[in-house]
């Protein structure tokens, strides 16, 4: 890939980096260039912004009951297999 032709994988990485305010000028141009042609990455950026916006309102003091913890662990173990 050329300097301005980046993969969707790199574009999604740059979207996340952009949300943290850490893009340099080359990365910014690369991302803008990619976004003009890739509707899926534009959708990813919209979804990422939505999640970030709503994650700020999550109760950080929330706790899980023991049955919820066990269910979560079981689900994660099933995913790993």
URZI-V946557 format. One record per helix or strand. SS is the DSSP state (2 for helix, 1 for strand). FROM is the first residue (numbers start at 1). TO is the last residue. If there is no record, write none. Layout:
ss=<SS/SS>
from=<FROM/FROM>
to=<TO/TO>
This chain:
ss=<2/2/2/2>
from=<8/25/39/66>
to=<19/37/55/80>
